[in-house]
């Protein structure tokens, strides 16, 4: 193989790999705001996959002008459920940067029916951009300030099942409290049963 052919082949392969480079979004959930979520989505993904007529460059002004359209499409690709599906809304919040790429910041809020103290933890089903880019991934960060403090990171892909938005420690703490309550109730019942009874006068 001639050297110019090798150079051409190398450049072609590099271009192909770059064209198929996976995109990544970032999700942040915190226990202090249990009914909201932050989504950081690259401007490239917004321009390529959420815009009807992709502009050459996506300025902050254009992003603001089409924020409602983009927000509706983001909300259509992300769902949250408790006892039933929740109503989700995505609002443009600002801009941020990861390494050398700019990202749009979206605040996702949801409203659920039957959101009482015994309601299950919200479950997140992320399907955004998978239909347009099968290599797209989302990195979900879940943090809790309740004792003991905890955090976990999960990578979401098209095969990921809905993720529960609660820390593992919270589940363990809840189970422990329920066990204490059950054992305490049983102990009280046994004490009452074994108490000597006075004969009725």
C-alpha positions in Angstrom: 0.0 0.0 0.0 1.3 3.4 -1.0 1.9 5.9 1.8 -0.7 8.4 0.4 -3.3 5.6 0.4 -2.5 4.8 4.0 -2.9 8.4 5.0 -6.2 8.6 3.2 -7.5 5.5 4.9 -6.4 6.7 8.3 -8.2 10.1 7.8 -11.3 8.3 6.6 -11.4 6.1 9.6 -10.9 9.0 12.0 -13.6 11.0 10.3 -16.0 8.0 10.6 -15.3 7.5 14.2 -15.7 11.2 14.9 -19.0 11.3 13.0 -20.3 8.4 15.2 -19.0 9.7 18.5 -21.7 9.2 21.2 -23.3 12.3 22.8 -23.8 12.5 26.5 -26.3 14.4 28.6 -26.2 14.9 32.4 -29.0 14.6 34.9 -28.9 15.8 38.6 -31.4 14.9 41.3 -31.2 16.0 44.9 -33.3 14.9 47.8 -33.8 18.5 48.9 -35.9 19.1 45.7 -37.5 15.7 45.2 -39.9 16.9 42.4 -37.3 18.5 40.1 -34.4 17.5 38.1 -31.6 19.3 36.3 -30.7 18.3 32.7 -27.6 19.5 30.9 -28.0 18.9 27.2 -25.3 19.9 24.7 -26.1 22.7 22.2 -25.1 20.4 19.4 -27.8 17.9 20.4 -30.3 20.6 20.8 -29.4 22.0 17.3 -29.3 18.6 15.6 -32.1 16.7 17.2 -34.6 19.2 18.7 -34.7 21.9 16.1 -36.9 21.7 13.0 -34.5 23.9 10.9 -31.0 23.5 12.5 -29.2 26.9 12.4 -25.5 27.1 11.6 -24.8 28.3 15.2 -27.1 28.1 18.2 -26.9 31.5 20.0 -28.4 32.2 23.4 -30.9 34.4 21.7 -32.1 31.7 19.3 -32.2 29.2 22.2 -34.4 31.6 24.2 -36.7 32.2 21.3 -37.3 28.4 20.7 -37.1 27.4 24.4 -40.7 26.4 24.6 -40.5 24.2 21.5 -37.3 22.6 22.8 -38.7 22.2 26.3 -41.8 20.4 25.0 -39.6 17.9 23.1 -37.4 17.3 26.1 -40.5 16.7 28.2 -41.8 14.2 25.6 -38.6 12.2 25.9 -38.5 12.0 29.7 -41.2 10.6 31.9 -41.6 10.4 35.7 -44.1 8.1 37.4 -45.3 7.5 41.0 -48.7 5.9 41.4 -49.4 7.3 37.9 -47.6 9.3 35.2 -46.7 12.8 36.4 -47.0 16.0 34.4 -43.5 17.1 33.5 -42.4 20.5 32.3 -38.9 21.6 31.1 -37.7 25.2 31.3 -34.5 26.8 30.0 -32.4 27.8 33.0 -29.0 28.8 31.5 -25.7 27.6 30.0 -22.7 25.7 31.3 -19.6 24.0 29.9 -18.1 20.6 30.1 -14.4 20.5 29.0 -14.6 22.3 25.6 -18.3 21.9 24.8 -21.2 24.2 25.8 -24.4 22.8 27.3 -27.9 24.2 27.8 -29.3 23.8 31.3 -32.9 22.8 31.8 -34.9 22.7 35.0 -37.4 19.8 34.9 -40.3 20.0 37.3 -43.2 17.5 37.7 -46.5 17.3 39.4 -48.0 14.0 40.5 -51.4 13.0 41.8 -51.6 11.1 45.1 -48.2 12.5 46.3 -48.7 11.6 50.0 -46.3 10.3 52.6 -47.0 6.7 51.6 -46.6 7.4 47.9 -43.8 5.5 46.1 -40.5 7.2 45.1 -40.6 8.8 41.6 -39.3 6.6 38.8 -37.4 8.2 35.9 -37.7 6.8 32.4 -35.2 8.5 30.1 -35.8 8.0 26.3 -34.6 11.4 25.1 -32.6 11.4 21.8 -32.4 7.6 21.6 -34.6 7.5 18.4 -32.3 10.0 16.8 -28.9 8.7 18.2 -28.7 5.1 19.4 -25.3 5.9 20.9 -26.6 8.7 23.1 -26.1 8.2 26.9 -27.3 10.0 30.0 -25.3 10.2 33.2 -27.7 10.4 36.2 -26.4 11.7 39.6 -28.6 11.0 42.6 -27.7 12.7 45.9 -29.3 12.7 49.3 -28.5 14.9 52.4 -30.6 12.9 54.7 -28.7 10.8 57.2 -26.5 9.0 56.2 -25.6 11.2 53.3 -25.1 9.3 50.0 -24.7 9.6 46.3 -24.7 7.4 43.3 -24.1 7.7 39.6 -25.9 5.7 36.9 -25.3 5.6 33.1 -28.6 5.4 31.2 -28.9 3.8 27.8 -31.7 2.6 25.6 -31.9 -0.7 27.5 -32.0 0.8 31.0 -35.1 0.1 33.1 -36.8 3.1 34.8 -34.6 4.3 37.7 -35.9 5.1 41.2 -35.0 8.6 42.3 -34.0 7.8 45.9 -30.8 6.9 47.6 -30.1 3.3 48.5 -29.5 4.4 52.1 -33.0 5.9 52.2 -34.5 2.5 51.3 -32.4 0.8 54.0 -33.3 3.4 56.6 -37.1 3.1 55.8 -36.9 -0.7 56.0 -35.1 -0.5 59.4 -37.6 1.9 60.8 -40.5 -0.3 59.7 -38.7 -3.3 61.3 -38.3 -1.4 64.6 -42.0 -0.5 64.6 -43.1 -4.0 63.9 -40.9 -5.5 66.6 -42.0 -2.9 69.1 -45.6 -3.6 68.4 -45.1 -7.3 68.8 -43.3 -6.8 72.1 -46.1 -4.7 73.5 -48.7 -7.3 72.5 -46.7 -10.1 74.1 -46.3 -8.0 77.3 -50.1 -7.4 77.4 -50.8 -11.0 76.8 -48.5 -12.1 79.7 -49.7 -9.6 82.2 -51.5 -11.2 85.2 -55.2 -10.6 85.0 -57.2 -9.6 88.1 -60.4 -11.6 88.7 -63.4 -9.5 88.3 -64.9 -8.6 91.7 
